[in-house]
Amino acid sequence: QIAGLFVFSLIYWWDEKQSLAEAAALVDAETSDSKYLLAERVLEATCDAVVYLDDDLSLLGACPKLAEILLKHPKVACEGCSFLDFLSQDHDDDDATDVDRVRRLMEEEARRASRDPTKLDPAGTVHLDMVDAYQNKVPV
């Protein structure tokens, strides 16, 4: 009977341990989601437009605010559109375009992340000129 009680206790302990691990994972996921949502709200409150891009620098979703800023039809800033198409193609003093600068920034970010993926440094920044519907430069 003692062996049966020991086995039952062991099974009960294991089940409780698993339940606690699942609960901890759920709390971590909810905390992570809330941090993401909080960051998203801060960006949307402080920025004229927030653009989400994939690895190819294409829009992950429609961005009507970006289209509005650039005086373009909302369908222009649709999911799958290349963000690079909104940038000025003019060359600057070092013969680079804004597209070149964005690509360089993304390459630097990828290299930095590959060196130490656990280190969270602030993202790099770059000043760009976007082009509105009338081909006027819009500095961002």
Secondary structure, DSSP 8 states (H G I E B T S, - for coil): -HHHHHHHHHHHHHHHHHHHHHHHHHHHHHHHHHHHHHHHHHHHHHSS----B-TTSBBSS--HHHHHHTT--GGGG-TT-BGGGGB-----TTS--HHHHHHHHHHHHHHHHHH-TT----------EEE-TTS-EEE-
